[in-house]
Every structure is written in structure tokens, then in C-alpha cells.
């Protein structure tokens, strides 16, 4: 079980015009002084945040460690809250156009390093590559450990975007189907080589033992599922600043939908919150914090997010503005 840090609100004197008790509390992101304003929003008196707390106003509650953030635009956020679903996109729709191909390159290099007779490989190795890469359907919902990064706002959230934070442990201790994996993306070349090595050893052994083409192809088919489990977690080091964490599904048992995306038609599946999360001790909400992105009218941006959460009665801890004065339009 993960370690949770209890936060005990300090009660201050007085009531707001809406009847809320005025409180102070520290938050992981900005550690700001928070008080209710007469409008019902929390306003940061010393720094930059504008926030609203809902549902979790007990005298003691916990903020989990290991937060991960899903950056998205406002419309997608509103849809997620209305349906209670995460969307996982097909790997061919990701901004890294070498998804899976990159993992194969790593595996091919490791296999080549283990071959005793490289001249024996010939066109058989090309056939093995086809086996590993054909009919692969991997669906990815992306998160990041970056709590408030302008690069993430620019790339994934758009004007008035939102970053939704979840506890990584909610996934780890949930009753997910075996076809789901949650893990951090690996960018380091040595670490990627180590991920591929167990598969490379088995594949190289088939060549080194002088097995027939049909036997080698059979070994490749047997290793294909192992490859599919590690391939989505290998990316070029050029993406390392994203600090990505992925919820990966292999599509089994899910209806596949289509929508228009930046790079054409996107295939995706829907993963319900009930499937993805399980409440753990001292935490009775799935969504921890919500950041509203860069906007000229920050108060309006936070209010829009709060209105969505209130409309669909989604439990969360706090909403606050990212505080980055970046002009989006």
C-alpha cells in the first residue's frame, strides 16, 4: 500500500456568505494560503491559485503520493466527466510516429548482438519483423509526472485546457483486467536494451540452434505477446522531457470507436473509471487535483472546470489555476 500524507485543514474564524467554514491548507503544488471568497471560490491570497473544494471537506483527508497528470482540452475533459471514461488511442495515432517500430529497432539490435552467425539470418529476420509488427493493436492513455509544464499545455491541452491528476496507486491496486498495464515510459537506451533482452535471447537462440525457417517463425509468434507488453513503454530519448506514464490496453473485449484527430482518423477505446480505479484507504475520490491551463481570464477558466465537476457530481480534492501567464490565442 502506498504511503499517504494526511493533511489537516486549520480552521479559521468566520464564515463566508455561503456558509462555508473558512479554512487554510497546504497543497503539494503551490503550498498556498486558501480561503473561501464570497463567490464560493477559493482564492489564493499569497500566490497564484484560484480553486474550489467539493465533497471532501472532512476534518482529515489524505493526498496520495505518486500523482500523474492527464493534459487535455476543455471539451475532452467535459466529455470525460460526463461519461466517466478515459479514452485510450491506437498507437498509430500518437505523436511519435515510430511507436512500436522504435521498440522493434531496440529488439533487433539486441538480437543481432547475440547471433553467432549473422550471415545465416538473411531474409528470415525480415519475416520475423513482420510477425512482431503485424496486427498489433495497442491503445494508450497518456499521463505525465510533470505537474505543470508549459510544453504539456502547448502540446496536449490547447486554450483553456485542463490537467487532471490521479494517484498512480489507484491503478496499481485496482481490479484491472489482465489486458491492462500501467507503467512509466523508458527513454534511456540501456534500460530499453534490458527490457528487450529476455525476448532477444530467446529469438537469437532459435537462430543459433540452426532451427528451420518455420521453427524460427513459430518462436517469433510465441514471443509476440511478450513484445507487445514492453513495446509501448519504449520511446525515443527525444521525448524524455514528457516524463510519460501510460495506461495501456491491448483492446481485448473493448468496442473500438473512431474520431477525427490532429493526424487523421483516430481509433480509440473507452475505459470506465470503474474499470480503471479502485478507492483505497483514506481516499474516497479518484480524481485528486485539477489544474486549469493558461488563460487570459483565469477565474473564468477555473469556474468552467468547477461547473463541470459540480454538474456531474465527480469527487475531487481541489481545482486551481496553473499560474502560467502564457497567451494561448
Secondary structure, DSSP 8 states (H G I E B T S, - for coil): ---EEEE--EEEEEE-TTS-EEEE---TTT---EEE-TTS-EEESSSS-EEEE-S--SSSEEEESSEEEEEE-HHHHHHHHHHTEEEEEEGGGSS-TTTTHHHHHHHHHHHHHH-S-GGGTHHHHHHHHHHHHTT---EEEEEES-SS-HHHIIIII-TT-EEEEEEHHHHHTS---TTEEEEE-B--HHHHHHHHHHHHHHHHHHHHTT--HHHHHHHHHHHHHHHHHHHTTB--GGGGGG-EEEEEE--TT---EEEEETTEEEEEEEEEHHHH---BTTB--SEEEEEE---SSHHHHHHHHHHHHHHTT---SEEEE--------
